[in-house]
Amino acid sequence: MSGKIYIFYYNDCIFESAPFAVSLHYTKKGAYQAMRKHRIKCYNEYMEIFDKEFRRDWRDDFGKAWFIGEKEIKP
């Protein structure tokens, strides 16, 4: 079997840690769907933790990273 596999990576703190693979997908669309679900989950957790008066604009890109990687599968 040969082809490509798409990897959804996440890094919760770009200043102190390295990214890790969250999930593997056969299609780029599947990887992006997983990334979108994960970002929504992080947003909802943030909104539950902080009260309205302590919330600031939720900037999910500050100090965090979400991205898709691509690897070749060889027989």
N, CA, C and O atoms as CSV, one atom per row, in Angstrom:
chain,resi,resn,atom,element,x,y,z
A,1,MET,N,N,0.842,-1.183,0.000
A,1,MET,CA,C,0.000,0.000,0.000
A,1,MET,C,C,0.883,1.242,0.000
A,1,MET,O,O,1.799,1.365,0.813
A,2,SER,N,N,0.606,2.133,-0.894
A,2,SER,CA,C,1.333,3.395,-0.904
A,2,SER,C,C,0.332,4.531,-1.047
A,2,SER,O,O,-0.789,4.326,-1.513
A,3,GLY,N,N,0.732,5.701,-0.653
A,3,GLY,CA,C,-0.146,6.862,-0.692
A,3,GLY,C,C,0.276,7.856,0.367
A,3,GLY,O,O,1.428,7.875,0.799
A,4,LYS,N,N,-0.661,8.671,0.774
A,4,LYS,CA,C,-0.373,9.685,1.786
A,4,LYS,C,C,-1.289,9.509,2.982
A,4,LYS,O,O,-2.405,9.001,2.874
A,5,ILE,N,N,-0.788,9.940,4.107
A,5,ILE,CA,C,-1.582,9.990,5.330
A,5,ILE,C,C,-1.453,11.409,5.881
A,5,ILE,O,O,-0.390,12.024,5.794
A,6,TYR,N,N,-2.539,11.919,6.447
A,6,TYR,CA,C,-2.566,13.278,6.980
A,6,TYR,C,C,-2.651,13.210,8.496
A,6,TYR,O,O,-3.438,12.447,9.055
A,7,ILE,N,N,-1.834,14.014,9.147
A,7,ILE,CA,C,-1.717,13.983,10.602
A,7,ILE,C,C,-2.139,15.336,11.159
A,7,ILE,O,O,-1.650,16.380,10.727
A,8,PHE,N,N,-3.050,15.302,12.119
A,8,PHE,CA,C,-3.462,16.522,12.811
A,8,PHE,C,C,-2.592,16.666,14.049
A,8,PHE,O,O,-2.601,15.809,14.931
A,9,TYR,N,N,-1.837,17.767,14.104
A,9,TYR,CA,C,-0.942,18.066,15.221
A,9,TYR,C,C,-1.513,19.199,16.065
A,9,TYR,O,O,-2.208,20.082,15.565
A,10,TYR,N,N,-1.201,19.150,17.364
A,10,TYR,CA,C,-1.612,20.211,18.286
A,10,TYR,C,C,-0.472,20.480,19.259
A,10,TYR,O,O,0.214,19.561,19.705
A,11,ASN,N,N,-0.284,21.748,19.579
A,11,ASN,CA,C,0.705,22.152,20.574
A,11,ASN,C,C,0.029,23.161,21.490
A,11,ASN,O,O,-0.357,24.243,21.047
A,12,ASP,N,N,-0.116,22.813,22.767
A,12,ASP,CA,C,-0.839,23.700,23.680
A,12,ASP,C,C,-0.002,24.866,24.180
A,12,ASP,O,O,-0.556,25.830,24.707
A,13,CYS,N,N,1.310,24.806,24.030
A,13,CYS,CA,C,2.157,25.932,24.418
A,13,CYS,C,C,3.409,25.929,23.543
A,13,CYS,O,O,4.328,25.141,23.766
A,14,ILE,N,N,3.441,26.801,22.563
A,14,ILE,CA,C,4.562,26.818,21.621
A,14,ILE,C,C,5.864,27.270,22.271
A,14,ILE,O,O,6.939,27.074,21.705
A,15,PHE,N,N,5.778,27.872,23.447
A,15,PHE,CA,C,6.967,28.375,24.119
A,15,PHE,C,C,7.654,27.321,24.979
A,15,PHE,O,O,8.844,27.442,25.269
A,16,GLU,N,N,6.907,26.273,25.396
A,16,GLU,CA,C,7.469,25.308,26.335
A,16,GLU,C,C,7.387,23.848,25.908
A,16,GLU,O,O,7.950,22.990,26.588
A,17,SER,N,N,6.715,23.535,24.820
A,17,SER,CA,C,6.566,22.130,24.459
A,17,SER,C,C,6.592,21.939,22.948
A,17,SER,O,O,6.619,22.900,22.180
A,18,ALA,N,N,6.585,20.685,22.549
A,18,ALA,CA,C,6.607,20.330,21.132
A,18,ALA,C,C,5.220,19.843,20.709
A,18,ALA,O,O,4.453,19.365,21.544
A,19,PRO,N,N,4.895,19.961,19.426
A,19,PRO,CA,C,3.590,19.478,18.964
A,19,PRO,C,C,3.505,17.953,19.034
A,19,PRO,O,O,4.516,17.257,18.940
A,20,PHE,N,N,2.285,17.451,19.199
A,20,PHE,CA,C,2.073,16.010,19.204
A,20,PHE,C,C,0.927,15.666,18.264
A,20,PHE,O,O,0.043,16.486,18.013
A,21,ALA,N,N,0.956,14.445,17.753
A,21,ALA,CA,C,-0.079,13.991,16.826
A,21,ALA,C,C,-1.345,13.657,17.606
A,21,ALA,O,O,-1.312,12.883,18.563
A,22,VAL,N,N,-2.453,14.245,17.190
A,22,VAL,CA,C,-3.741,13.981,17.820
A,22,VAL,C,C,-4.453,12.848,17.089
A,22,VAL,O,O,-5.026,11.961,17.721
A,23,SER,N,N,-4.418,12.879,15.745
A,23,SER,CA,C,-5.105,11.844,14.981
A,23,SER,C,C,-4.492,11.692,13.592
A,23,SER,O,O,-3.825,12.595,13.086
A,24,LEU,N,N,-4.735,10.524,12.986
A,24,LEU,CA,C,-4.262,10.197,11.641
A,24,LEU,C,C,-5.469,10.027,10.727
A,24,LEU,O,O,-6.502,9.497,11.138
A,25,HIS,N,N,-5.327,10.488,9.462
A,25,HIS,CA,C,-6.450,10.453,8.526
A,25,HIS,C,C,-5.969,10.100,7.126
A,25,HIS,O,O,-4.842,10.415,6.745
A,26,TYR,N,N,-6.841,9.439,6.364
A,26,TYR,CA,C,-6.533,9.119,4.975
A,26,TYR,C,C,-6.781,10.305,4.049
A,26,TYR,O,O,-6.220,10.363,2.955
A,27,THR,N,N,-7.623,11.259,4.481
A,27,THR,CA,C,-7.923,12.423,3.646
A,27,THR,C,C,-7.582,13.711,4.385
A,27,THR,O,O,-7.614,13.770,5.614
A,28,LYS,N,N,-7.257,14.737,3.611
A,28,LYS,CA,C,-6.973,16.050,4.191
A,28,LYS,C,C,-8.243,16.633,4.817
A,28,LYS,O,O,-8.187,17.303,5.848
A,29,LYS,N,N,-9.380,16.372,4.185
A,29,LYS,CA,C,-10.654,16.862,4.705
A,29,LYS,C,C,-10.928,16.293,6.099
A,29,LYS,O,O,-11.374,17.018,6.988
A,30,GLY,N,N,-10.665,15.004,6.290
A,30,GLY,CA,C,-10.864,14.379,7.599
A,30,GLY,C,C,-9.968,14.988,8.663
A,30,GLY,O,O,-10.392,15.170,9.805
A,31,ALA,N,N,-8.729,15.304,8.296
A,31,ALA,CA,C,-7.797,15.921,9.244
A,31,ALA,C,C,-8.271,17.320,9.631
A,31,ALA,O,O,-8.205,17.696,10.801
A,32,TYR,N,N,-8.752,18.093,8.650
A,32,TYR,CA,C,-9.241,19.436,8.951
A,32,TYR,C,C,-10.523,19.399,9.781
A,32,TYR,O,O,-10.738,20.274,10.620
A,33,GLN,N,N,-11.369,18.405,9.559
A,33,GLN,CA,C,-12.577,18.264,10.378
A,33,GLN,C,C,-12.208,17.964,11.828
A,33,GLN,O,O,-12.810,18.515,12.749
A,34,ALA,N,N,-11.224,17.094,12.033
A,34,ALA,CA,C,-10.771,16.780,13.389
A,34,ALA,C,C,-10.179,18.016,14.059
A,34,ALA,O,O,-10.406,18.247,15.247
A,35,MET,N,N,-9.418,18.813,13.300
A,35,MET,CA,C,-8.827,20.028,13.848
A,35,MET,C,C,-9.923,21.020,14.250
A,35,MET,O,O,-9.840,21.645,15.307
A,36,ARG,N,N,-10.935,21.160,13.418
A,36,ARG,CA,C,-12.038,22.082,13.723
A,36,ARG,C,C,-12.763,21.652,14.995
A,36,ARG,O,O,-13.061,22.490,15.847
A,37,LYS,N,N,-13.053,20.357,15.136
A,37,LYS,CA,C,-13.722,19.855,16.343
A,37,LYS,C,C,-12.878,20.119,17.582
A,37,LYS,O,O,-13.408,20.483,18.631
A,38,HIS,N,N,-11.573,19.939,17.464
A,38,HIS,CA,C,-10.679,20.151,18.602
A,38,HIS,C,C,-10.640,21.624,18.998
A,38,HIS,O,O,-10.643,21.943,20.187
A,39,ARG,N,N,-10.604,22.520,18.021
A,39,ARG,CA,C,-10.587,23.958,18.325
A,39,ARG,C,C,-11.880,24.395,18.995
A,39,ARG,O,O,-11.858,25.214,19.914
A,40,ILE,N,N,-13.002,23.859,18.544
A,40,ILE,CA,C,-14.292,24.180,19.168
A,40,ILE,C,C,-14.324,23.661,20.598
A,40,ILE,O,O,-14.829,24.338,21.494
A,41,LYS,N,N,-13.787,22.460,20.818
A,41,LYS,CA,C,-13.729,21.894,22.166
A,41,LYS,C,C,-12.883,22.782,23.087
A,41,LYS,O,O,-13.279,23.042,24.223
A,42,CYS,N,N,-11.734,23.245,22.612
A,42,CYS,CA,C,-10.876,24.128,23.412
A,42,CYS,C,C,-11.587,25.439,23.732
A,42,CYS,O,O,-11.493,25.941,24.852
A,43,TYR,N,N,-12.297,25.995,22.755
A,43,TYR,CA,C,-13.040,27.233,22.962
A,43,TYR,C,C,-14.122,27.041,24.029
A,43,TYR,O,O,-14.265,27.877,24.921
A,44,ASN,N,N,-14.879,25.950,23.942
A,44,ASN,CA,C,-15.945,25.693,24.913
A,44,ASN,C,C,-15.390,25.486,26.316
A,44,ASN,O,O,-15.988,25.945,27.289
A,45,GLU,N,N,-14.252,24.801,26.435
A,45,GLU,CA,C,-13.624,24.624,27.745
A,45,GLU,C,C,-13.194,25.962,28.328
A,45,GLU,O,O,-13.358,26.203,29.524
A,46,TYR,N,N,-12.649,26.828,27.492
A,46,TYR,CA,C,-12.231,28.156,27.942
A,46,TYR,C,C,-13.429,28.944,28.455
A,46,TYR,O,O,-13.347,29.586,29.502
A,47,MET,N,N,-14.537,28.899,27.731
A,47,MET,CA,C,-15.724,29.651,28.120
A,47,MET,C,C,-16.342,29.121,29.411
A,47,MET,O,O,-16.931,29.891,30.170
A,48,GLU,N,N,-16.219,27.819,29.672
A,48,GLU,CA,C,-16.741,27.249,30.913
A,48,GLU,C,C,-15.878,27.623,32.113
A,48,GLU,O,O,-16.400,27.832,33.208
A,49,ILE,N,N,-14.580,27.709,31.921
A,49,ILE,CA,C,-13.655,27.952,33.029
A,49,ILE,C,C,-13.735,29.389,33.528
A,49,ILE,O,O,-13.779,29.628,34.735
A,50,PHE,N,N,-13.755,30.339,32.612
A,50,PHE,CA,C,-13.680,31.740,32.995
A,50,PHE,C,C,-15.063,32.380,33.061
A,50,PHE,O,O,-15.897,32.181,32.178
A,51,ASP,N,N,-15.287,33.144,34.113
A,51,ASP,CA,C,-16.533,33.897,34.240
A,51,ASP,C,C,-16.556,35.013,33.210
A,51,ASP,O,O,-15.523,35.394,32.659
A,52,LYS,N,N,-17.733,35.522,32.964
A,52,LYS,CA,C,-17.877,36.571,31.954
A,52,LYS,C,C,-17.037,37.798,32.270
A,52,LYS,O,O,-16.473,38.408,31.362
A,53,GLU,N,N,-16.943,38.169,33.542
A,53,GLU,CA,C,-16.196,39.377,33.880
A,53,GLU,C,C,-14.688,39.204,33.722
A,53,GLU,O,O,-13.971,40.192,33.567
A,54,PHE,N,N,-14.193,37.963,33.759
A,54,PHE,CA,C,-12.760,37.724,33.612
A,54,PHE,C,C,-12.365,37.326,32.195
A,54,PHE,O,O,-11.177,37.234,31.884
A,55,ARG,N,N,-13.342,37.092,31.346
A,55,ARG,CA,C,-13.048,36.700,29.969
A,55,ARG,C,C,-12.481,37.866,29.182
A,55,ARG,O,O,-12.894,39.014,29.345
A,56,ARG,N,N,-11.567,37.556,28.363
A,56,ARG,CA,C,-11.088,38.513,27.372
A,56,ARG,C,C,-11.442,37.936,26.022
A,56,ARG,O,O,-12.057,36.873,25.938
A,57,ASP,N,N,-11.066,38.615,24.983
A,57,ASP,CA,C,-11.299,38.045,23.660
A,57,ASP,C,C,-10.538,36.736,23.568
A,57,ASP,O,O,-9.339,36.681,23.840
A,58,TRP,N,N,-11.242,35.687,23.184
A,58,TRP,CA,C,-10.598,34.384,23.096
A,58,TRP,C,C,-9.728,34.353,21.861
A,58,TRP,O,O,-10.221,34.364,20.733
A,59,ARG,N,N,-8.433,34.314,22.087
A,59,ARG,CA,C,-7.485,34.259,20.977
A,59,ARG,C,C,-6.822,32.897,21.026
A,59,ARG,O,O,-5.805,32.705,21.692
A,60,ASP,N,N,-7.409,31.966,20.316
A,60,ASP,CA,C,-6.916,30.597,20.370
A,60,ASP,C,C,-5.553,30.432,19.727
A,60,ASP,O,O,-4.882,29.426,19.958
A,61,ASP,N,N,-5.132,31.395,18.928
A,61,ASP,CA,C,-3.852,31.247,18.252
A,61,ASP,C,C,-2.673,31.744,19.087
A,61,ASP,O,O,-1.524,31.499,18.720
A,62,PHE,N,N,-2.926,32.430,20.194
A,62,PHE,CA,C,-1.823,32.944,20.995
A,62,PHE,C,C,-1.231,31.840,21.867
A,62,PHE,O,O,-1.876,31.373,22.805
A,63,GLY,N,N,-0.019,31.431,21.559
A,63,GLY,CA,C,0.678,30.426,22.348
A,63,GLY,C,C,0.291,28.999,22.042
A,63,GLY,O,O,0.824,28.071,22.651
A,64,LYS,N,N,-0.629,28.802,21.110
A,64,LYS,CA,C,-1.061,27.460,20.740
A,64,LYS,C,C,-0.883,27.282,19.242
A,64,LYS,O,O,-0.791,28.253,18.492
A,65,ALA,N,N,-0.836,26.029,18.820
A,65,ALA,CA,C,-0.696,25.766,17.389
A,65,ALA,C,C,-1.504,24.537,17.003
A,65,ALA,O,O,-1.456,23.506,17.674
A,66,TRP,N,N,-2.242,24.665,15.916
A,66,TRP,CA,C,-2.963,23.562,15.294
A,66,TRP,C,C,-2.492,23.512,13.849
A,66,TRP,O,O,-2.476,24.539,13.170
A,67,PHE,N,N,-2.108,22.340,13.368
A,67,PHE,CA,C,-1.724,22.256,11.960
A,67,PHE,C,C,-1.816,20.823,11.457
A,67,PHE,O,O,-1.899,19.871,12.233
A,68,ILE,N,N,-1.797,20.698,10.129
A,68,ILE,CA,C,-1.918,19.410,9.458
A,68,ILE,C,C,-0.581,19.076,8.806
A,68,ILE,O,O,0.002,19.900,8.103
A,69,GLY,N,N,-0.107,17.864,9.048
A,69,GLY,CA,C,1.111,17.372,8.416
A,69,GLY,C,C,0.769,16.290,7.411
A,69,GLY,O,O,-0.313,15.705,7.453
A,70,GLU,N,N,1.688,16.034,6.519
A,70,GLU,CA,C,1.466,15.057,5.456
A,70,GLU,C,C,2.674,14.124,5.390
A,70,GLU,O,O,3.814,14.587,5.358
A,71,LYS,N,N,2.429,12.823,5.371
A,71,LYS,CA,C,3.512,11.837,5.287
A,71,LYS,C,C,3.216,10.848,4.174
A,71,LYS,O,O,2.064,10.494,3.924
A,72,GLU,N,N,4.259,10.416,3.522
A,72,GLU,CA,C,4.147,9.420,2.463
A,72,GLU,C,C,4.160,8.026,3.090
A,72,GLU,O,O,4.977,7.738,3.965
A,73,ILE,N,N,3.251,7.169,2.638
A,73,ILE,CA,C,3.223,5.780,3.094
A,73,ILE,C,C,3.887,4.937,2.016
A,73,ILE,O,O,3.492,4.975,0.850
A,74,LYS,N,N,4.889,4.186,2.413
A,74,LYS,CA,C,5.606,3.343,1.451
A,74,LYS,C,C,5.355,1.877,1.773
A,74,LYS,O,O,5.153,1.518,2.933
A,75,PRO,N,N,5.368,1.031,0.751
A,75,PRO,CA,C,5.124,-0.405,0.980
A,75,PRO,C,C,6.259,-1.076,1.726
A,75,PRO,O,O,6.199,-2.277,1.991
